[in-house]
Amino acid sequence: MFHHHFEKSEKLIGTNPLYELRQVKCVLSNEKKCCMIFRKSEIKPQTLTMVHKMLKLLKSLDHPNIIKVEEAYEDLTKIYFVLEDITGPSLFNYVM
């Protein structure tokens, strides 16, 4: 399960109606990652199906400009997409 492999940080990177994006740390390697956390109680059944399809699609993609889903976990209340670390400077700040 997710909590055996990762520790959630208090650092909230972003949020939207479907999920929150948080920084997490791998328990074994101390490596920082990001995690999309979906609350099942707040997602309609058809949207939950879309989330599973999105996971399948993202896991199949391999391109340097698309964030990589490294692992995924699901329990009774949440779905977790563990992503490569994206906590660098924002593109907006880079352009400005």
Biopython code that builds the backbone (N, CA, C, O; Angstrom):
import numpy as np
from Bio.PDB.StructureBuilder import StructureBuilder

atoms = [
    (1, "MET", "N", (0.823, -1.184, 0.000)),
    (1, "MET", "CA", (0.000, 0.000, 0.000)),
    (1, "MET", "C", (0.873, 1.256, 0.000)),
    (1, "MET", "O", (2.059, 1.224, 0.329)),
    (2, "PHE", "N", (0.251, 2.329, -0.372)),
    (2, "PHE", "CA", (0.936, 3.607, -0.518)),
    (2, "PHE", "C", (1.702, 4.012, 0.745)),
    (2, "PHE", "O", (2.864, 4.412, 0.671)),
    (3, "HIS", "N", (1.049, 3.908, 1.895)),
    (3, "HIS", "CA", (1.646, 4.409, 3.147)),
    (3, "HIS", "C", (2.827, 3.560, 3.625)),
    (3, "HIS", "O", (3.579, 3.998, 4.497)),
    (4, "HIS", "N", (3.003, 2.376, 3.082)),
    (4, "HIS", "CA", (4.165, 1.551, 3.412)),
    (4, "HIS", "C", (5.394, 1.985, 2.615)),
    (4, "HIS", "O", (6.526, 1.713, 3.015)),
    (5, "HIS", "N", (5.166, 2.663, 1.482)),
    (5, "HIS", "CA", (6.253, 3.032, 0.582)),
    (5, "HIS", "C", (6.581, 4.527, 0.581)),
    (5, "HIS", "O", (7.702, 4.918, 0.255)),
    (6, "PHE", "N", (5.603, 5.364, 0.947)),
    (6, "PHE", "CA", (5.782, 6.814, 0.851)),
    (6, "PHE", "C", (5.259, 7.533, 2.078)),
    (6, "PHE", "O", (4.320, 7.083, 2.735)),
    (7, "GLU", "N", (5.893, 8.670, 2.377)),
    (7, "GLU", "CA", (5.426, 9.576, 3.420)),
    (7, "GLU", "C", (4.923, 10.839, 2.745)),
    (7, "GLU", "O", (5.620, 11.432, 1.922)),
    (8, "LYS", "N", (3.706, 11.249, 3.098)),
    (8, "LYS", "CA", (3.158, 12.484, 2.540)),
    (8, "LYS", "C", (3.774, 13.672, 3.241)),
    (8, "LYS", "O", (3.929, 13.678, 4.462)),
    (9, "SER", "N", (4.121, 14.674, 2.464)),
    (9, "SER", "CA", (4.626, 15.929, 2.999)),
    (9, "SER", "C", (3.440, 16.854, 3.248)),
    (9, "SER", "O", (2.359, 16.660, 2.692)),
    (10, "GLU", "N", (3.651, 17.834, 4.066)),
    (10, "GLU", "CA", (2.634, 18.865, 4.254)),
    (10, "GLU", "C", (2.609, 19.821, 3.062)),
    (10, "GLU", "O", (1.703, 20.646, 2.939)),
    (11, "LYS", "N", (3.610, 19.706, 2.182)),
    (11, "LYS", "CA", (3.730, 20.620, 1.046)),
    (11, "LYS", "C", (2.676, 20.292, -0.017)),
    (11, "LYS", "O", (2.763, 19.272, -0.702)),
    (12, "LEU", "N", (1.698, 21.163, -0.137)),
    (12, "LEU", "CA", (0.673, 21.048, -1.163)),
    (12, "LEU", "C", (1.163, 21.810, -2.385)),
    (12, "LEU", "O", (1.419, 23.012, -2.310)),
    (13, "ILE", "N", (1.295, 21.123, -3.498)),
    (13, "ILE", "CA", (1.795, 21.749, -4.723)),
    (13, "ILE", "C", (0.656, 22.376, -5.509)),
    (13, "ILE", "O", (0.806, 23.451, -6.090)),
    (14, "GLY", "N", (-0.474, 21.699, -5.523)),
    (14, "GLY", "CA", (-1.617, 22.224, -6.263)),
    (14, "GLY", "C", (-2.853, 21.408, -5.979)),
    (14, "GLY", "O", (-2.787, 20.337, -5.375)),
    (15, "THR", "N", (-3.981, 21.926, -6.422)),
    (15, "THR", "CA", (-5.245, 21.231, -6.208)),
    (15, "THR", "C", (-6.218, 21.593, -7.322)),
    (15, "THR", "O", (-6.109, 22.655, -7.935)),
    (16, "ASN", "N", (-7.153, 20.714, -7.572)),
    (16, "ASN", "CA", (-8.263, 20.989, -8.479)),
    (16, "ASN", "C", (-9.450, 20.153, -8.005)),
    (16, "ASN", "O", (-9.315, 19.431, -7.017)),
    (17, "PRO", "N", (-10.596, 20.218, -8.661)),
    (17, "PRO", "CA", (-11.765, 19.480, -8.153)),
    (17, "PRO", "C", (-11.580, 17.955, -8.092)),
    (17, "PRO", "O", (-12.270, 17.293, -7.317)),
    (18, "LEU", "N", (-10.676, 17.389, -8.881)),
    (18, "LEU", "CA", (-10.500, 15.939, -8.892)),
    (18, "LEU", "C", (-9.456, 15.423, -7.916)),
    (18, "LEU", "O", (-9.627, 14.349, -7.340)),
    (19, "TYR", "N", (-8.375, 16.172, -7.723)),
    (19, "TYR", "CA", (-7.266, 15.657, -6.916)),
    (19, "TYR", "C", (-6.465, 16.785, -6.290)),
    (19, "TYR", "O", (-6.611, 17.955, -6.643)),
    (20, "GLU", "N", (-5.613, 16.396, -5.346)),
    (20, "GLU", "CA", (-4.603, 17.327, -4.829)),
    (20, "GLU", "C", (-3.242, 16.762, -5.203)),
    (20, "GLU", "O", (-3.055, 15.547, -5.272)),
    (21, "LEU", "N", (-2.306, 17.650, -5.441)),
    (21, "LEU", "CA", (-0.950, 17.268, -5.811)),
    (21, "LEU", "C", (-0.047, 17.606, -4.639)),
    (21, "LEU", "O", (0.069, 18.768, -4.251)),
    (22, "ARG", "N", (0.596, 16.585, -4.074)),
    (22, "ARG", "CA", (1.455, 16.763, -2.897)),
    (22, "ARG", "C", (2.835, 16.193, -3.152)),
    (22, "ARG", "O", (3.021, 15.283, -3.961)),
    (23, "GLN", "N", (3.801, 16.758, -2.435)),
    (23, "GLN", "CA", (5.132, 16.185, -2.464)),
    (23, "GLN", "C", (5.144, 14.997, -1.505)),
    (23, "GLN", "O", (4.568, 15.064, -0.420)),
    (24, "VAL", "N", (5.804, 13.909, -1.910)),
    (24, "VAL", "CA", (5.953, 12.734, -1.062)),
    (24, "VAL", "C", (7.415, 12.317, -1.056)),
    (24, "VAL", "O", (8.200, 12.740, -1.905)),
    (25, "LYS", "N", (7.767, 11.479, -0.084)),
    (25, "LYS", "CA", (9.140, 10.986, 0.015)),
    (25, "LYS", "C", (9.102, 9.471, 0.094)),
    (25, "LYS", "O", (8.345, 8.900, 0.880)),
    (26, "CYS", "N", (9.924, 8.818, -0.724)),
    (26, "CYS", "CA", (10.039, 7.372, -0.705)),
    (26, "CYS", "C", (10.696, 6.947, 0.610)),
    (26, "CYS", "O", (11.749, 7.472, 0.972)),
    (27, "VAL", "N", (10.094, 6.017, 1.314)),
    (27, "VAL", "CA", (10.610, 5.562, 2.596)),
    (27, "VAL", "C", (11.970, 4.874, 2.432)),
    (27, "VAL", "O", (12.852, 5.051, 3.272)),
    (28, "LEU", "N", (12.148, 4.104, 1.375)),
    (28, "LEU", "CA", (13.387, 3.350, 1.181)),
    (28, "LEU", "C", (14.554, 4.200, 0.692)),
    (28, "LEU", "O", (15.677, 4.056, 1.175)),
    (29, "SER", "N", (14.287, 5.087, -0.271)),
    (29, "SER", "CA", (15.383, 5.838, -0.901)),
    (29, "SER", "C", (15.481, 7.304, -0.477)),
    (29, "SER", "O", (16.454, 7.976, -0.818)),
    (30, "ASN", "N", (14.499, 7.803, 0.251)),
    (30, "ASN", "CA", (14.405, 9.228, 0.619)),
    (30, "ASN", "C", (14.246, 10.132, -0.597)),
    (30, "ASN", "O", (14.382, 11.349, -0.476)),
    (31, "GLU", "N", (13.966, 9.573, -1.745)),
    (31, "GLU", "CA", (13.808, 10.347, -2.973)),
    (31, "GLU", "C", (12.462, 11.076, -2.951)),
    (31, "GLU", "O", (11.436, 10.503, -2.586)),
    (32, "LYS", "N", (12.491, 12.358, -3.351)),
    (32, "LYS", "CA", (11.259, 13.145, -3.426)),
    (32, "LYS", "C", (10.524, 12.824, -4.718)),
    (32, "LYS", "O", (11.129, 12.674, -5.779)),
    (33, "LYS", "N", (9.212, 12.724, -4.604)),
    (33, "LYS", "CA", (8.314, 12.494, -5.728)),
    (33, "LYS", "C", (7.110, 13.403, -5.544)),
    (33, "LYS", "O", (6.984, 14.091, -4.531)),
    (34, "CYS", "N", (6.241, 13.398, -6.520)),
    (34, "CYS", "CA", (4.965, 14.083, -6.406)),
    (34, "CYS", "C", (3.865, 13.034, -6.465)),
    (34, "CYS", "O", (4.056, 11.955, -7.026)),
    (35, "CYS", "N", (2.735, 13.348, -5.896)),
    (35, "CYS", "CA", (1.653, 12.384, -5.874)),
    (35, "CYS", "C", (0.316, 13.080, -6.113)),
    (35, "CYS", "O", (-0.033, 14.046, -5.434)),
    (36, "MET", "N", (-0.418, 12.566, -7.091)),
    (36, "MET", "CA", (-1.799, 13.004, -7.309)),
    (36, "MET", "C", (-2.660, 12.118, -6.417)),
    (36, "MET", "O", (-2.621, 10.892, -6.526)),
    (37, "ILE", "N", (-3.433, 12.739, -5.537)),
    (37, "ILE", "CA", (-4.265, 11.989, -4.608)),
    (37, "ILE", "C", (-5.731, 12.292, -4.915)),
    (37, "ILE", "O", (-6.201, 13.416, -4.745)),
    (38, "PHE", "N", (-6.436, 11.260, -5.372)),
    (38, "PHE", "CA", (-7.852, 11.369, -5.708)),
    (38, "PHE", "C", (-8.668, 10.824, -4.545)),
    (38, "PHE", "O", (-8.392, 9.723, -4.069)),
    (39, "ARG", "N", (-9.664, 11.563, -4.079)),
    (39, "ARG", "CA", (-10.577, 11.079, -3.039)),
    (39, "ARG", "C", (-11.786, 10.454, -3.729)),
    (39, "ARG", "O", (-12.553, 11.146, -4.399)),
    (40, "LYS", "N", (-11.948, 9.166, -3.567)),
    (40, "LYS", "CA", (-13.031, 8.451, -4.243)),
    (40, "LYS", "C", (-14.407, 8.981, -3.852)),
    (40, "LYS", "O", (-15.322, 8.989, -4.675)),
    (41, "SER", "N", (-14.562, 9.419, -2.614)),
    (41, "SER", "CA", (-15.870, 9.891, -2.144)),
    (41, "SER", "C", (-16.325, 11.152, -2.874)),
    (41, "SER", "O", (-17.514, 11.471, -2.881)),
    (42, "GLU", "N", (-15.389, 11.865, -3.485)),
    (42, "GLU", "CA", (-15.725, 13.110, -4.168)),
    (42, "GLU", "C", (-15.783, 12.946, -5.691)),
    (42, "GLU", "O", (-15.914, 13.929, -6.420)),
    (43, "ILE", "N", (-15.685, 11.704, -6.164)),
    (43, "ILE", "CA", (-15.644, 11.452, -7.601)),
    (43, "ILE", "C", (-16.854, 10.613, -8.008)),
    (43, "ILE", "O", (-17.137, 9.586, -7.390)),
    (44, "LYS", "N", (-17.567, 11.050, -9.045)),
    (44, "LYS", "CA", (-18.700, 10.298, -9.578)),
    (44, "LYS", "C", (-18.192, 9.008, -10.226)),
    (44, "LYS", "O", (-17.044, 8.952, -10.667)),
    (45, "PRO", "N", (-19.030, 7.976, -10.289)),
    (45, "PRO", "CA", (-18.598, 6.691, -10.863)),
    (45, "PRO", "C", (-18.031, 6.803, -12.285)),
    (45, "PRO", "O", (-17.030, 6.158, -12.594)),
    (46, "GLN", "N", (-18.654, 7.613, -13.156)),
    (46, "GLN", "CA", (-18.137, 7.750, -14.522)),
    (46, "GLN", "C", (-16.785, 8.475, -14.532)),
    (46, "GLN", "O", (-15.941, 8.198, -15.384)),
    (47, "THR", "N", (-16.581, 9.387, -13.602)),
    (47, "THR", "CA", (-15.297, 10.088, -13.491)),
    (47, "THR", "C", (-14.227, 9.138, -12.952)),
    (47, "THR", "O", (-13.067, 9.212, -13.358)),
    (48, "LEU", "N", (-14.612, 8.259, -12.050)),
    (48, "LEU", "CA", (-13.683, 7.257, -11.529)),
    (48, "LEU", "C", (-13.189, 6.350, -12.657)),
    (48, "LEU", "O", (-12.012, 5.994, -12.699)),
    (49, "THR", "N", (-14.066, 5.990, -13.545)),
    (49, "THR", "CA", (-13.686, 5.208, -14.734)),
    (49, "THR", "C", (-12.697, 5.996, -15.579)),
    (49, "THR", "O", (-11.728, 5.431, -16.086)),
    (50, "MET", "N", (-12.930, 7.294, -15.735)),
    (50, "MET", "CA", (-12.020, 8.146, -16.492)),
    (50, "MET", "C", (-10.642, 8.220, -15.824)),
    (50, "MET", "O", (-9.623, 8.233, -16.515)),
    (51, "VAL", "N", (-10.603, 8.268, -14.505)),
    (51, "VAL", "CA", (-9.332, 8.310, -13.770)),
    (51, "VAL", "C", (-8.539, 7.033, -14.042)),
    (51, "VAL", "O", (-7.329, 7.096, -14.255)),
    (52, "HIS", "N", (-9.193, 5.892, -14.038)),
    (52, "HIS", "CA", (-8.505, 4.628, -14.328)),
    (52, "HIS", "C", (-7.988, 4.599, -15.772)),
    (52, "HIS", "O", (-6.892, 4.100, -16.027)),
    (53, "LYS", "N", (-8.767, 5.129, -16.706)),
    (53, "LYS", "CA", (-8.317, 5.205, -18.103)),
    (53, "LYS", "C", (-7.134, 6.164, -18.237)),
    (53, "LYS", "O", (-6.196, 5.898, -18.988)),
    (54, "MET", "N", (-7.183, 7.274, -17.508)),
    (54, "MET", "CA", (-6.092, 8.242, -17.533)),
    (54, "MET", "C", (-4.801, 7.595, -17.028)),
    (54, "MET", "O", (-3.731, 7.814, -17.597)),
    (55, "LEU", "N", (-4.901, 6.804, -15.968)),
    (55, "LEU", "CA", (-3.725, 6.110, -15.439)),
    (55, "LEU", "C", (-3.147, 5.163, -16.485)),
    (55, "LEU", "O", (-1.936, 5.136, -16.701)),
    (56, "LYS", "N", (-3.996, 4.404, -17.121)),
    (56, "LYS", "CA", (-3.538, 3.466, -18.150)),
    (56, "LYS", "C", (-2.831, 4.207, -19.279)),
    (56, "LYS", "O", (-1.780, 3.769, -19.746)),
    (57, "LEU", "N", (-3.396, 5.314, -19.715)),
    (57, "LEU", "CA", (-2.804, 6.111, -20.787)),
    (57, "LEU", "C", (-1.465, 6.709, -20.358)),
    (57, "LEU", "O", (-0.478, 6.598, -21.086)),
    (58, "LEU", "N", (-1.423, 7.339, -19.187)),
    (58, "LEU", "CA", (-0.187, 7.975, -18.721)),
    (58, "LEU", "C", (0.937, 6.958, -18.520)),
    (58, "LEU", "O", (2.099, 7.257, -18.795)),
    (59, "LYS", "N", (0.600, 5.763, -18.042)),
    (59, "LYS", "CA", (1.625, 4.738, -17.846)),
    (59, "LYS", "C", (2.179, 4.226, -19.174)),
    (59, "LYS", "O", (3.297, 3.715, -19.229)),
    (60, "SER", "N", (1.398, 4.365, -20.234)),
    (60, "SER", "CA", (1.845, 3.873, -21.541)),
    (60, "SER", "C", (2.712, 4.890, -22.286)),
    (60, "SER", "O", (3.394, 4.533, -23.247)),
    (61, "LEU", "N", (2.692, 6.147, -21.855)),
    (61, "LEU", "CA", (3.441, 7.190, -22.550)),
    (61, "LEU", "C", (4.878, 7.265, -22.064)),
    (61, "LEU", "O", (5.160, 7.086, -20.879)),
    (62, "ASP", "N", (5.773, 7.529, -22.991)),
    (62, "ASP", "CA", (7.184, 7.701, -22.644)),
    (62, "ASP", "C", (7.751, 8.813, -23.508)),
    (62, "ASP", "O", (8.194, 8.575, -24.631)),
    (63, "HIS", "N", (7.733, 10.028, -22.978)),
    (63, "HIS", "CA", (8.199, 11.200, -23.711)),
    (63, "HIS", "C", (8.802, 12.168, -22.695)),
    (63, "HIS", "O", (8.245, 12.331, -21.610)),
    (64, "PRO", "N", (9.922, 12.813, -23.014)),
    (64, "PRO", "CA", (10.572, 13.698, -22.032)),
    (64, "PRO", "C", (9.729, 14.908, -21.612)),
    (64, "PRO", "O", (9.998, 15.499, -20.566)),
    (65, "ASN", "N", (8.728, 15.287, -22.392)),
    (65, "ASN", "CA", (7.903, 16.447, -22.057)),
    (65, "ASN", "C", (6.577, 16.081, -21.400)),
    (65, "ASN", "O", (5.726, 16.943, -21.179)),
    (66, "ILE", "N", (6.407, 14.798, -21.090)),
    (66, "ILE", "CA", (5.199, 14.345, -20.411)),
    (66, "ILE", "C", (5.622, 13.721, -19.087)),
    (66, "ILE", "O", (6.486, 12.844, -19.044)),
    (67, "ILE", "N", (5.003, 14.184, -18.014)),
    (67, "ILE", "CA", (5.362, 13.670, -16.692)),
    (67, "ILE", "C", (5.091, 12.173, -16.624)),
    (67, "ILE", "O", (4.090, 11.687, -17.152)),
    (68, "LYS", "N", (5.971, 11.466, -15.984)),
    (68, "LYS", "CA", (5.918, 10.008, -15.914)),
    (68, "LYS", "C", (5.216, 9.561, -14.629)),
    (68, "LYS", "O", (5.565, 9.991, -13.529)),
    (69, "VAL", "N", (4.223, 8.692, -14.793)),
    (69, "VAL", "CA", (3.609, 8.038, -13.641)),
    (69, "VAL", "C", (4.473, 6.827, -13.325)),
    (69, "VAL", "O", (4.582, 5.903, -14.132)),
    (70, "GLU", "N", (5.080, 6.837, -12.156)),
    (70, "GLU", "CA", (6.004, 5.765, -11.792)),
    (70, "GLU", "C", (5.322, 4.608, -11.083)),
    (70, "GLU", "O", (5.702, 3.452, -11.269)),
    (71, "GLU", "N", (4.324, 4.909, -10.278)),
    (71, "GLU", "CA", (3.594, 3.884, -9.538)),
    (71, "GLU", "C", (2.175, 4.374, -9.303)),
    (71, "GLU", "O", (1.896, 5.570, -9.384)),
    (72, "ALA", "N", (1.289, 3.442, -9.011)),
    (72, "ALA", "CA", (-0.083, 3.800, -8.664)),
    (72, "ALA", "C", (-0.571, 2.852, -7.566)),
    (72, "ALA", "O", (-0.229, 1.670, -7.544)),
    (73, "TYR", "N", (-1.367, 3.396, -6.672)),
    (73, "TYR", "CA", (-1.922, 2.632, -5.553)),
    (73, "TYR", "C", (-3.399, 2.995, -5.424)),
    (73, "TYR", "O", (-3.823, 4.093, -5.785)),
    (74, "GLU", "N", (-4.160, 2.054, -4.905)),
    (74, "GLU", "CA", (-5.574, 2.320, -4.648)),
    (74, "GLU", "C", (-5.959, 1.610, -3.361)),
    (74, "GLU", "O", (-5.613, 0.448, -3.146)),
    (75, "ASP", "N", (-6.679, 2.326, -2.513)),
    (75, "ASP", "CA", (-7.236, 1.702, -1.320)),
    (75, "ASP", "C", (-8.740, 1.988, -1.296)),
    (75, "ASP", "O", (-9.306, 2.397, -2.311)),
    (76, "LEU", "N", (-9.375, 1.784, -0.177)),
    (76, "LEU", "CA", (-10.829, 1.946, -0.120)),
    (76, "LEU", "C", (-11.291, 3.375, -0.351)),
    (76, "LEU", "O", (-12.392, 3.593, -0.857)),
    (77, "THR", "N", (-10.466, 4.352, 0.012)),
    (77, "THR", "CA", (-10.925, 5.745, -0.055)),
    (77, "THR", "C", (-10.185, 6.619, -1.061)),
    (77, "THR", "O", (-10.687, 7.674, -1.448)),
    (78, "LYS", "N", (-8.985, 6.190, -1.492)),
    (78, "LYS", "CA", (-8.177, 7.069, -2.350)),
    (78, "LYS", "C", (-7.470, 6.297, -3.459)),
    (78, "LYS", "O", (-7.283, 5.082, -3.387)),
    (79, "ILE", "N", (-7.083, 7.055, -4.490)),
    (79, "ILE", "CA", (-6.226, 6.567, -5.565)),
    (79, "ILE", "C", (-5.005, 7.474, -5.580)),
    (79, "ILE", "O", (-5.138, 8.696, -5.498)),
    (80, "TYR", "N", (-3.829, 6.892, -5.683)),
    (80, "TYR", "CA", (-2.569, 7.638, -5.657)),
    (80, "TYR", "C", (-1.804, 7.394, -6.946)),
    (80, "TYR", "O", (-1.542, 6.243, -7.297)),
    (81, "PHE", "N", (-1.440, 8.456, -7.659)),
    (81, "PHE", "CA", (-0.534, 8.368, -8.802)),
    (81, "PHE", "C", (0.795, 8.969, -8.344)),
    (81, "PHE", "O", (0.872, 10.170, -8.087)),
    (82, "VAL", "N", (1.829, 8.156, -8.242)),
    (82, "VAL", "CA", (3.145, 8.649, -7.846)),
    (82, "VAL", "C", (3.882, 9.072, -9.115)),
    (82, "VAL", "O", (4.068, 8.273, -10.033)),
    (83, "LEU", "N", (4.295, 10.329, -9.153)),
    (83, "LEU", "CA", (4.916, 10.926, -10.334)),
    (83, "LEU", "C", (6.365, 11.281, -10.046)),
    (83, "LEU", "O", (6.777, 11.391, -8.892)),
    (84, "GLU", "N", (7.123, 11.458, -11.109)),
    (84, "GLU", "CA", (8.470, 11.977, -10.926)),
    (84, "GLU", "C", (8.368, 13.360, -10.286)),
    (84, "GLU", "O", (7.330, 14.013, -10.391)),
    (85, "ASP", "N", (9.418, 13.804, -9.635)),
    (85, "ASP", "CA", (9.410, 15.085, -8.929)),
    (85, "ASP", "C", (9.254, 16.241, -9.910)),
    (85, "ASP", "O", (9.991, 16.340, -10.891)),
    (86, "ILE", "N", (8.287, 17.113, -9.634)),
    (86, "ILE", "CA", (8.045, 18.267, -10.505)),
    (86, "ILE", "C", (8.104, 19.568, -9.724)),
    (86, "ILE", "O", (7.471, 20.552, -10.108)),
    (87, "THR", "N", (8.845, 19.584, -8.648)),
    (87, "THR", "CA", (8.828, 20.752, -7.762)),
    (87, "THR", "C", (9.885, 21.793, -8.107)),
    (87, "THR", "O", (10.288, 22.567, -7.238)),
    (88, "GLY", "N", (10.336, 21.827, -9.340)),
    (88, "GLY", "CA", (11.291, 22.850, -9.758)),
    (88, "GLY", "C", (10.583, 24.171, -10.007)),
    (88, "GLY", "O", (9.399, 24.309, -9.702)),
    (89, "PRO", "N", (11.300, 25.143, -10.560)),
    (89, "PRO", "CA", (10.672, 26.434, -10.862)),
    (89, "PRO", "C", (9.601, 26.264, -11.939)),
    (89, "PRO", "O", (9.695, 25.384, -12.795)),
    (90, "SER", "N", (8.596, 27.113, -11.881)),
    (90, "SER", "CA", (7.500, 27.012, -12.846)),
    (90, "SER", "C", (7.955, 27.543, -14.205)),
    (90, "SER", "O", (8.871, 28.361, -14.296)),
    (91, "LEU", "N", (7.310, 27.069, -15.231)),
    (91, "LEU", "CA", (7.600, 27.526, -16.585)),
    (91, "LEU", "C", (7.360, 29.029, -16.694)),
    (91, "LEU", "O", (8.118, 29.731, -17.362)),
    (92, "PHE", "N", (6.306, 29.527, -16.038)),
    (92, "PHE", "CA", (6.022, 30.959, -16.068)),
    (92, "PHE", "C", (7.200, 31.776, -15.541)),
    (92, "PHE", "O", (7.596, 32.770, -16.150)),
    (93, "ASN", "N", (7.761, 31.346, -14.396)),
    (93, "ASN", "CA", (8.908, 32.063, -13.835)),
    (93, "ASN", "C", (10.118, 31.985, -14.751)),
    (93, "ASN", "O", (10.881, 32.945, -14.854)),
    (94, "TYR", "N", (10.299, 30.858, -15.412)),
    (94, "TYR", "CA", (11.418, 30.681, -16.328)),
    (94, "TYR", "C", (11.296, 31.633, -17.523)),
    (94, "TYR", "O", (12.279, 32.247, -17.938)),
    (95, "VAL", "N", (10.086, 31.751, -18.071)),
    (95, "VAL", "CA", (9.850, 32.610, -19.239)),
    (95, "VAL", "C", (9.988, 34.083, -18.872)),
    (95, "VAL", "O", (10.504, 34.876, -19.659)),
    (96, "MET", "N", (9.529, 34.447, -17.682)),
    (96, "MET", "CA", (9.588, 35.848, -17.264)),
    (96, "MET", "C", (11.006, 36.191, -16.896)),
    (96, "MET", "O", (11.287, 37.326, -16.513)),
]
sb = StructureBuilder()
sb.init_structure("model")
sb.init_model(0)
sb.init_chain("A")
sb.init_seg("    ")
for serial, (resi, resn, name, xyz) in enumerate(atoms, 1):
    if name == "N":
        sb.init_residue(resn, " ", resi, " ")
    sb.init_atom(name, np.array(xyz, "f"), 0.0, 1.0, " ", f" {name:<3s}", serial, name[0])
structure = sb.get_structure()
